[in-house]
Amino acid sequence: MSGYGRRRSRNINHINVCVKYTIFFFNFVFWLLGGIFVGVGLYAFFEKWKGTGYSLVLNAEQMILDISIIMLIVGFVMFTVSFAGCVGALRENSCLLKFYSACLLLFFIAELALATLGFVFPQKVTGVLEKHLTSKLIEFYREDPDLQNIIDFTQQEFKCCGLSQSGYLDWSQNEYFNCTKTNPSVERCAVPFSCCRNPADINTGLINVMCGYEAQQLTELEAAKKIHISGCISIIEMWVYGNLYIIAGIATVVAFAQLFVIFLARTLEGQIQRQKSLWMR
């Protein structure tokens, strides 16, 4: 090839601008979201730490169930992976793009595996959740304000109480609510107000936090008039089955979006390699 031909081939740009900036702007949004998650997680953790007089000590189980730590981990992963996608696309760095597409592929495989397990073995998944989550979530209800808010929100929205098949009686596993005679708590044999059918006072409209007192001493028929008695896991499971087509549709859209972004990242990698091969001639 003549010198003019070589110079002309080197001036050809194989990088598609649409692909490049689609990846950049897509990841920029998730990069910002990841930063927000990290910021909120740090704020929540330090507020909780400050509330205990800077003496908060978490064991492994508490760390796994701590909402602020979960937000920190999720936010850090989102921030790191999206940052790699942003910079990799903007600077046309094939190493960062390979890291980014590999992470997305791992996320996709993990999501697919979890969805398959939930669909093929729903009873086993429910059993595992009840066995390993019920006692810990109930136990830490009063210890973690963030976890308490989430449990209260779930029980109110899904009109349930407790987690397992035992329903409202799950709350006997909490040291404040258990029914043992040696329990000095004023909440002995109670359930949280979020279990109540009508937690708000009719006259004032304020939440009556005592509406679930002594509910565990009632029979199921008597308790059902006052509180919701079914466990949240079974109620949420029924809700999922009732909205299966909607959930499947959303999951399909998310899966195709992930695959499309992986395709764009791999396409941009190939374009970068072709461009580099021209420069090396």
C-alpha positions as CSV (number, residue, x, y, z in Angstrom):
1,M,0.0,0.0,0.0
2,S,1.3,3.5,-0.9
3,G,2.0,6.1,1.8
4,Y,-1.1,8.0,0.8
5,G,-3.2,4.9,1.1
6,R,-1.9,4.1,4.6
7,R,-2.5,7.7,5.8
8,R,-6.0,7.6,4.4
9,S,-6.8,4.3,6.2
10,R,-5.5,5.7,9.5
11,N,-7.9,8.6,9.2
12,I,-10.9,6.3,9.1
13,N,-12.8,6.3,12.4
14,H,-14.3,2.9,13.3
15,I,-15.7,4.2,16.6
16,N,-19.5,4.7,16.4
17,V,-20.4,7.9,18.3
18,C,-24.0,6.7,19.0
19,V,-22.7,3.5,20.7
20,K,-20.1,5.3,22.6
21,Y,-22.3,8.0,24.1
22,T,-25.3,5.6,24.7
23,I,-23.0,3.6,27.0
24,F,-21.6,6.7,28.6
25,F,-25.0,8.4,29.4
26,F,-26.6,5.1,30.5
27,N,-23.8,4.5,33.0
28,F,-23.6,8.1,34.1
29,V,-27.2,7.8,35.4
30,F,-26.3,4.6,37.4
31,W,-23.0,6.2,38.5
32,L,-25.0,9.0,40.1
33,L,-27.5,6.6,41.6
34,G,-24.6,4.6,43.1
35,G,-23.1,7.7,44.6
36,I,-26.5,8.6,46.2
37,F,-26.8,5.1,47.6
38,V,-23.3,5.3,49.1
39,G,-24.1,8.8,50.6
40,V,-27.4,7.7,52.1
41,G,-25.9,4.5,53.4
42,L,-23.0,6.4,55.1
43,Y,-25.4,9.0,56.6
44,A,-27.7,6.3,57.9
45,F,-24.9,4.2,59.4
46,F,-23.2,7.2,61.1
47,E,-26.6,8.5,62.5
48,K,-27.2,5.0,63.9
49,W,-23.6,4.9,65.3
50,K,-24.0,8.4,66.8
51,G,-27.3,7.3,68.4
52,T,-25.6,4.5,70.3
53,G,-23.0,7.0,71.7
54,Y,-20.4,5.8,69.1
55,S,-20.3,2.4,70.7
56,L,-22.2,0.4,67.9
57,V,-20.7,-3.1,67.5
58,L,-22.2,-5.3,64.8
59,N,-21.8,-9.1,64.6
60,A,-21.9,-10.8,61.2
61,E,-25.6,-11.5,61.3
62,Q,-26.4,-7.9,62.1
63,M,-24.2,-6.6,59.3
64,I,-26.0,-8.9,56.8
65,L,-29.4,-7.5,57.9
66,D,-28.2,-3.9,58.3
67,I,-30.0,-1.7,55.7
68,S,-27.3,1.0,55.7
69,I,-24.6,-1.5,55.1
70,I,-26.6,-3.2,52.3
71,M,-27.1,0.3,50.7
72,L,-23.3,0.9,51.0
73,I,-22.4,-2.4,49.3
74,V,-25.0,-2.0,46.5
75,G,-24.1,1.6,46.0
76,F,-20.3,0.9,45.9
77,V,-20.9,-1.9,43.3
78,M,-23.1,0.3,41.2
79,F,-20.7,3.2,41.5
80,T,-17.6,1.1,40.6
81,V,-19.1,-0.8,37.6
82,S,-20.9,2.3,36.2
83,F,-17.7,4.3,36.6
84,A,-15.8,1.7,34.6
85,G,-18.5,1.9,31.9
86,C,-18.5,5.7,31.8
87,V,-14.7,6.1,31.6
88,G,-14.3,3.1,29.4
89,A,-16.7,4.5,26.8
90,L,-15.6,8.1,27.0
91,R,-11.8,7.3,26.9
92,E,-12.2,4.3,24.6
93,N,-10.4,2.1,27.1
94,S,-10.9,-1.6,26.1
95,C,-9.7,-2.9,29.5
96,L,-12.4,-1.0,31.4
97,L,-15.0,-2.0,28.9
98,K,-14.1,-5.6,29.3
99,F,-14.3,-5.3,33.1
100,Y,-17.7,-3.6,32.7
101,S,-19.2,-6.1,30.3
102,A,-17.9,-9.0,32.4
103,C,-19.6,-7.6,35.5
104,L,-22.9,-7.1,33.7
105,L,-22.7,-10.7,32.5
106,L,-22.1,-12.0,36.0
107,F,-25.0,-9.9,37.3
108,F,-27.2,-11.3,34.5
109,I,-26.2,-14.9,35.3
110,A,-26.8,-14.4,39.0
111,E,-30.2,-12.9,38.4
112,L,-31.1,-15.7,36.0
113,A,-30.0,-18.4,38.5
114,L,-32.1,-16.8,41.4
115,A,-35.2,-16.4,39.1
116,T,-34.9,-20.0,38.0
117,L,-34.6,-21.3,41.6
118,G,-37.6,-19.2,42.7
119,F,-39.7,-20.5,39.7
120,V,-38.7,-24.2,39.8
121,F,-38.4,-24.6,43.6
122,P,-40.8,-22.0,45.1
123,Q,-41.6,-24.1,48.3
124,K,-37.9,-24.8,49.0
125,V,-37.0,-21.1,48.6
126,T,-39.9,-20.1,50.9
127,G,-38.8,-22.7,53.4
128,V,-35.2,-21.4,53.4
129,L,-36.4,-17.8,53.9
130,E,-38.6,-18.8,56.8
131,K,-36.0,-20.9,58.4
132,H,-33.1,-18.4,58.2
133,L,-34.7,-15.0,58.2
134,T,-37.7,-15.2,60.5
135,S,-35.9,-15.4,63.9
136,K,-33.1,-12.9,63.0
137,L,-35.5,-10.2,61.5
138,I,-37.8,-10.6,64.5
139,E,-34.9,-10.6,67.0
140,F,-33.3,-7.4,65.6
141,Y,-36.7,-5.5,65.2
142,R,-36.0,-3.1,68.1
143,E,-32.2,-3.0,67.6
144,D,-32.2,-1.5,64.2
145,P,-34.5,1.5,63.4
146,D,-34.1,1.1,59.7
147,L,-35.0,-2.6,59.8
148,Q,-38.0,-1.7,62.1
149,N,-39.3,0.8,59.6
150,I,-39.1,-1.7,56.7
151,I,-40.8,-4.4,58.7
152,D,-43.6,-2.0,59.8
153,F,-44.0,-0.8,56.2
154,T,-44.2,-4.4,54.9
155,Q,-46.7,-5.5,57.5
156,Q,-48.9,-2.5,56.8
157,E,-48.8,-2.6,53.0
158,F,-49.3,-6.4,52.7
159,K,-51.6,-6.7,55.8
160,C,-49.6,-9.4,57.5
161,C,-47.9,-10.0,60.8
162,G,-44.7,-11.9,61.4
163,L,-42.9,-13.8,58.7
164,S,-43.4,-17.6,58.8
165,Q,-46.5,-19.8,58.8
166,S,-46.8,-19.1,62.5
167,G,-47.8,-15.6,61.6
168,Y,-48.4,-13.2,64.5
169,L,-46.9,-15.7,67.0
170,D,-43.5,-15.2,65.4
171,W,-43.2,-12.1,67.6
172,S,-42.8,-14.3,70.6
173,Q,-39.2,-14.7,69.4
174,N,-38.5,-11.0,70.2
175,E,-37.3,-10.3,73.7
176,Y,-39.7,-7.4,74.1
177,F,-42.8,-9.2,72.9
178,N,-42.3,-12.8,74.1
179,C,-44.9,-14.2,76.5
180,T,-42.6,-15.7,79.1
181,K,-43.6,-14.9,82.7
182,T,-40.1,-13.6,83.4
183,N,-40.4,-10.9,80.7
184,P,-40.7,-7.6,82.5
185,S,-41.5,-5.6,79.3
186,V,-44.8,-3.7,79.1
187,E,-45.0,-5.1,75.5
188,R,-45.2,-8.7,76.8
189,C,-47.4,-10.8,74.5
190,A,-47.9,-7.9,72.2
191,V,-47.2,-7.4,68.4
192,P,-46.1,-4.2,66.7
193,F,-48.7,-1.6,65.8
194,S,-48.1,-2.3,62.1
195,C,-49.9,-5.7,62.6
196,C,-53.2,-4.0,63.7
197,R,-56.1,-3.8,61.3
198,N,-56.9,-0.2,62.5
199,P,-53.8,1.2,64.1
200,A,-55.0,4.9,63.9
201,D,-57.1,6.3,66.7
202,I,-60.6,7.1,65.3
203,N,-60.8,10.5,67.2
204,T,-57.3,11.9,66.8
205,G,-56.1,10.0,63.7
206,L,-52.8,9.3,65.5
207,I,-51.2,5.9,65.5
208,N,-52.1,3.9,68.6
209,V,-48.8,2.0,69.3
210,M,-50.6,0.0,72.0
211,C,-53.2,-1.5,69.6
212,G,-51.4,-4.8,69.4
213,Y,-50.9,-5.3,73.2
214,E,-51.7,-8.8,74.5
215,A,-52.6,-10.0,71.0
216,Q,-50.5,-13.2,71.3
217,Q,-52.7,-14.3,74.2
218,L,-55.8,-14.4,72.0
219,T,-57.0,-17.3,69.9
220,E,-56.6,-17.0,66.1
221,L,-60.3,-16.1,65.7
222,E,-60.2,-13.5,68.4
223,A,-56.8,-12.1,67.2
224,A,-58.1,-11.9,63.6
225,K,-60.6,-9.3,64.6
226,K,-57.9,-7.1,66.0
227,I,-54.8,-7.8,64.0
228,H,-53.6,-9.4,60.8
229,I,-52.5,-13.0,61.6
230,S,-50.9,-14.4,58.5
231,G,-47.1,-14.3,58.0
232,C,-45.7,-11.9,55.4
233,I,-43.7,-14.5,53.4
234,S,-46.8,-16.4,52.4
235,I,-48.8,-13.2,51.7
236,I,-46.0,-11.8,49.5
237,E,-45.7,-15.2,47.7
238,M,-49.4,-15.0,46.9
239,W,-49.0,-11.4,45.7
240,V,-46.2,-12.5,43.4
241,Y,-48.3,-15.2,41.9
242,G,-51.2,-12.8,41.5
243,N,-49.0,-10.3,39.6
244,L,-46.8,-12.9,37.9
245,Y,-47.3,-11.6,34.3
246,I,-46.4,-8.1,35.3
247,I,-43.3,-9.2,37.2
248,A,-42.3,-11.5,34.4
249,G,-42.7,-8.6,31.9
250,I,-40.6,-6.3,34.0
251,A,-37.9,-9.0,34.5
252,T,-37.9,-9.6,30.7
253,V,-37.4,-5.9,29.9
254,V,-34.6,-5.6,32.5
255,A,-32.9,-8.8,31.1
256,F,-33.0,-7.5,27.5
257,A,-31.8,-4.1,28.6
258,Q,-28.8,-5.8,30.3
259,L,-28.1,-7.9,27.3
260,F,-28.4,-4.9,25.0
261,V,-25.9,-2.9,27.0
262,I,-23.5,-5.9,27.1
263,F,-23.9,-6.1,23.3
264,L,-23.1,-2.4,23.0
265,A,-20.0,-2.7,25.2
266,R,-18.7,-5.6,23.3
267,T,-19.4,-3.8,20.0
268,L,-17.5,-0.8,21.2
269,E,-14.6,-3.0,22.3
270,G,-14.4,-4.5,18.8
271,Q,-14.5,-1.0,17.2
272,I,-11.6,0.1,19.5
273,Q,-9.5,-2.9,18.6
274,R,-10.1,-2.2,14.9
275,Q,-9.1,1.4,15.3
276,K,-5.9,0.4,17.2
277,S,-5.0,-2.1,14.4
278,L,-5.2,0.8,11.8
279,W,-2.9,3.0,13.9
280,M,-0.3,0.2,14.3
281,R,0.1,-0.3,10.5
